[in-house]
Amino acid sequence: MPFVQKIGYLCDKQLIVKMMGIKQKEEMPNAGLHNTLAFGTTVKGNIATETDFRLDGRVEGDVVCGGKIVVGPKGCVVGNVTSANAEILGEVEGSVRISAKLVLKATAVIKGDIYTRTLEIEPNARFNGVCKMTEEEFPDVSSLTKS
């Protein structure tokens, strides 16, 4: 047994994993991360994030999101929204540019133009503007979040 203990000390975890042929999952740096703006909070200015964003407060400015943005039922954006995916339950006054899927829930109010590939609108959602559904490539949203 002393020989086995010596081998244990000489081998590190990476070497054992390599010798055993065990595949490890690559860690994604932003996996599981998201941002939240709480009800009662107002931000005057633009917001840019690479991760998911839940908005229950008010933003007076543009929002650029590299993941999914959820505008809660009490959430409000007075400005443009650009994101990969979006679910709107609150209000947006400005253009909405979504590169993949936009969902307008029953409580949603959009006052502006929509540009998206896929659009889902629940009954009672309100939308006043022009909608353009296209297969065109939108700019890479993650590049817009970098300053």
Summary of the structure (lengths in Angstrom):
residues: 147
radius of gyration: 22.1
end to end distance: 57.9
largest distance: 77.2
contacts: 429
relative contact order: 0.12
helix: 14%
strand: 43%
